[in-house]
Amino acid sequence: MTPLSQARPVVQTEGRQYNPPVKGATTIHQGGLVVMDSGLAVPGRTATGLIALGIAQVTVVNSGADGAKKVPVERGTFKFANLATDAVTAADIGKDCYIVDDQTVAKTSGTNTRSIAGKVIEVDADGVFVRIGA
């Protein structure tokens, strides 16, 4: 590519929002954790190899083919339910926690069955604040 010889439009993004393609026959609910699975957005679930993106900003129902719809997702720090049988505690602040479903996180990988949700930021009586997304 050659250097500019005139002004060009500036295109910028802060990188807080994504619009990934949604897997076919999938519903992603507003407020739910969105993960990437083989290049397509799906709700968070117990599985390995998932990449947590953030929280769905609206509910998207993709009744069509893979990628027929996109979901607006925002990265940040969000509150999730804490799995009672594998609870995140204050001692876990700064550590990774793991995806159970699109609204629940756990302290451990469940013997290598769960993907990383993000970093634990705060724990209170009714949930866990988790920083999600790159």
Summary of the structure (lengths in Angstrom):
residues: 134
radius of gyration: 17.0
end to end distance: 28.8
largest distance: 62.4
contacts: 396
relative contact order: 0.22
helix: 4%
strand: 45%
